[in-house]
Amino acid sequence: METIKVYIVRESDGTYSSYMDDKNNLPYGLVGEGSTVAEAIDEWNMAYNDMRKLFEEEGREFVEARFSFAYDVPSFLLYYAGKLTYAGLAKLTGVSAAQLSQYANGYRNPSPKTTAKIQTALHDFGQELSQLQLI
């Protein structure tokens, strides 16, 4: 089963879209939209299930897939806002809380270098947490 990258992006009107990486071998395309990231992912999953049903109804072989969701920085910041504070992320990433807020609210866009810095810091933190043992 192939794993397909799905991009979650915040649109200029504040809604969210999910779409597939063009580099895949699936004989179908999917999109999802919503006023939140969760809604866009839910709509994505509904579209996937609807596509499966359509293929079955037409007697065509359906290619199953797994999906890996990738976020643009504003979408990530807003989606995880209830779990991660900008102050906490600033400590982890070295990017100021004010700057993170500007990214989340669409006032500024992070450079590729800053995006990589944020991603690396989050991955390092995730690795640290995955090794954590509580007693």
C-alpha positions in Angstrom: 0.0 0.0 0.0 1.5 3.3 -1.1 1.7 6.3 1.3 0.7 9.5 -0.3 1.6 12.9 1.0 -1.3 15.2 1.5 -0.8 18.9 1.9 -2.9 21.0 4.4 -2.8 24.7 3.6 -4.5 27.7 5.0 -6.1 29.7 2.2 -6.3 33.5 2.0 -10.0 33.4 3.1 -9.0 31.6 6.3 -10.4 28.2 5.2 -8.2 25.1 4.8 -7.6 22.8 1.9 -6.1 19.3 1.6 -4.7 18.0 -1.6 -2.5 15.2 -2.8 1.1 15.3 -3.9 1.0 15.1 -7.7 3.7 12.4 -7.6 1.6 9.4 -6.9 0.4 6.3 -8.7 -3.3 6.5 -7.8 -5.9 6.4 -10.5 -8.0 9.0 -8.7 -7.6 12.5 -7.1 -9.0 13.7 -3.8 -9.4 17.1 -2.1 -10.9 18.2 1.2 -11.9 21.7 2.4 -13.1 23.1 5.7 -13.2 26.0 8.0 -10.7 24.1 10.2 -7.9 21.7 9.6 -9.9 18.9 11.2 -12.8 19.6 8.8 -10.5 19.5 5.8 -9.1 16.2 7.0 -12.6 14.8 7.7 -13.8 15.9 4.2 -10.6 14.3 2.8 -11.4 11.0 4.5 -15.1 11.2 3.3 -13.9 11.8 -0.3 -11.6 8.8 0.0 -14.5 6.5 1.2 -16.8 7.9 -1.5 -14.2 7.2 -4.2 -13.8 3.6 -2.9 -17.6 3.2 -3.2 -17.7 4.7 -6.7 -15.0 2.3 -7.9 -16.9 -0.7 -6.4 -20.1 0.4 -8.0 -18.4 0.7 -11.4 -16.7 -2.7 -10.9 -13.2 -1.1 -11.0 -10.3 -2.1 -8.9 -9.7 0.5 -6.1 -6.1 1.2 -5.1 -5.9 1.5 -1.3 -3.5 4.2 0.1 -2.3 5.6 3.3 -2.0 9.3 3.7 0.7 11.4 5.4 -0.4 14.9 6.2 2.0 17.8 5.7 1.2 21.3 6.9 2.2 24.7 5.8 3.5 26.7 8.9 0.3 28.8 9.4 -1.9 25.7 9.3 0.4 23.8 11.7 0.4 26.7 14.1 -3.3 27.1 14.1 -4.1 23.4 14.2 -1.9 22.8 17.2 -2.7 26.1 19.0 -4.6 24.4 21.7 -1.7 22.0 22.5 1.4 24.1 21.9 1.7 27.8 22.8 3.7 30.3 20.8 5.9 30.9 23.8 6.7 27.2 24.1 7.3 26.9 20.4 9.6 29.9 20.6 11.7 28.2 23.3 11.9 25.1 21.1 12.5 26.7 17.8 14.4 29.9 18.5 11.7 31.8 16.4 10.0 34.5 18.5 6.5 34.0 19.7 5.5 37.3 17.9 6.9 36.0 14.7 5.1 32.7 15.0 1.8 34.6 15.7 2.4 36.7 12.5 2.8 33.5 10.5 -0.3 31.9 12.0 -2.4 35.0 11.2 -1.1 35.5 7.7 0.7 38.8 8.3 4.1 37.2 7.3 5.3 34.1 5.6 8.2 32.1 6.9 11.2 31.7 4.7 12.2 28.2 3.6 15.2 28.5 6.1 12.8 29.4 9.0 10.4 26.7 8.0 13.2 24.1 8.0 14.4 25.5 11.4 10.9 25.0 12.9 10.5 21.6 11.4 13.9 20.4 12.7 13.2 21.7 16.2 9.9 20.0 16.3 11.3 16.7 15.0 14.1 16.9 17.6 11.6 17.5 20.3 9.4 14.7 19.1 12.4 12.4 19.1 13.2 13.5 22.7 9.6 12.8 23.8 9.6 9.4 22.1 12.6 8.4 24.3 11.1 9.8 27.5 10.3 7.4 30.3 8.3 8.3 33.3 8.7 6.5 36.7 
